[in-house]
Amino acid sequence: MIERKGDWLSARVGEEIMMMSPERGKYIGMNEVGARIWDMIETPKDAATLYAELQREFAVSPEECEAEVDAFLAEMEKHGAIHRT
């Protein structure tokens, strides 16, 4: 399961999201797809659910979707914004 973690504040700027962690002193900007993933994990989800929903919403192959989502999640985990169980 993938869930949000920490004290991250977020605000929409068009279709993108800007995030800030006062605790960590970090800022993150997300494009439309990253913003959509962030919205989707407001309630914990498994990776397979994320892949399936994103493939329905965006024109992307299953392989590309999984690779891009996994890379995004790894980056978010590195910043302490998500937790995977």
Helices and strands as residue ranges (DSSP letters): E 2-4, E 9-13, E 16-21, E 26-30, H 32-40, H 47-57, H 62-78, E 82-84
